[in-house]
Amino acid sequence: MVARFLTAGLILTLVQPAFGQEGRVLVGADLLFSERLDLLQGKRVGLVTNHTALLSDGRHVADAIAGRDDMELAALLCPEHGIRGDTTGLIPDGMDQQTGVPIYSLYGKTKKPTAPMLEGVDLLVFDIQDVGARFYTYISTLGHVMGAAAKKEIPVVVLDRPNPITGTRVAGPVAEDSMLSLMVPIRKDSITGTWVEDPLGEDSTLSLVAFAPIPIMHGMTVGELALMYNGQGWLEDGLRAHLTVIRMKNWTRNLWYDETGLQWVKPSPNMPTLNTAVVYPGTCLFEGVKVSDGRGTERPFEYIGAPWLNTAQVIELLENMSLPGVQFEPIQFTPTKRPQNVTAPEYANQGCNGIMLEVTEREEYQAVRTGIVLLWAILMVHPDRLEWKENRFDRLAGTTTVRSMLERGRDPDQVIDSWNERLRAFEEVRKKYLLYP
């Protein structure tokens, strides 16, 4: 059944598949091939994707399109970590070895499609697994792709996939307008010829940690976010794309990823498990301070530490806060440079006094609140040792308010209260774009 909406030049199609095979979730890519191949037939397709875009039979969606005679895979547009998930750092253009199709990087000198990338493309398809946090870069790539397509009047098809941490949790500060798509300096390395972030450089490219005014935990699927970007006029120049969202079958908002029947394919090198995704919306904030966030260990984002950390005192403060659904265990760990890390992690090859976050009841766990309380506790114990990477932290938080309040000694409840009014307003807007019960 297809519902069509026509509003002020916006053409929006929601593909709602018939239900069957109760219990097992079928993602948008499966329904594209079983029910809506007409969208692609006779088209030169540009595919925005990565290694997570698997069909239920194990094929990659790029291979499935390239293997057909009634359509052409004309271009692959590459987000962070590469089309096949085997690339670290900023990514150059290239050629996909499996399909022979040109790859255009959206994580290099530019982070949004250019006119040459879209030359001859009749249709853009987006299929990438998200993790449910605003600063995970794929959903910013989605917004930039939709904006570029709207400019060129190229239709966009979004193949929906689950929010792995459920579609019910909405938390954290809503990104302020001043933080949206901030420019990050980059330069071209004279030895390798690759583009790298450079705080002293004059060239710049878009940040991908805050495309739109949404909170850290948005509680939406990629398809729902696409509808919101379009409907709220958040694309470049306020344009609206000709958008089709192919809904999943059998997914409901309360499902965790391990309840969908789908295989977990780590969406990025430092997102090895669903447990990582559960804590990530809170502990990713530690990328903005000089504390190890567990990168370079077997438990990224579940380990937090530093050589100077007084673990016992910090854990005592944490336990006094009675945070639900989590326990804190003292550990020792040593981050090391691993292939998935572009640069050496914080405190590489140094022994760290650490805290392990052990989520004991994920239904009760509050990821963003836990991250804020953990930051506060470390700051209380070590006011002279905790160093901020101010711009990085503020971009992740989406506001300068969180850092400034913590620096002034405000308690976590006051910090959280500071964003609640905007969060409630977001929740009202969000309701208009939800596709699943």
PEQUI-V485561 format. One record per helix or strand of 2 or more residues. SS is the DSSP state (h for helix, s for strand). FROM is the first residue (numbers start at 0). TO is the last residue. Records with the same first field share a line. If there is no record, write none. Layout:
SS: FROM-TO  FROM-TO
This chain:
s: 1-6  9-14  43-48  71-77  93-94  101-104  122-126  154-158  170-173  182-187  194-196  202-205  214-216  242-245  302-305  325-333  350-358
h: 27-34  36-38  60-65  115-117  137-151  176-178  221-230  235-237  256-258  273-287  310-319  366-380  389-396  400-406  411-432
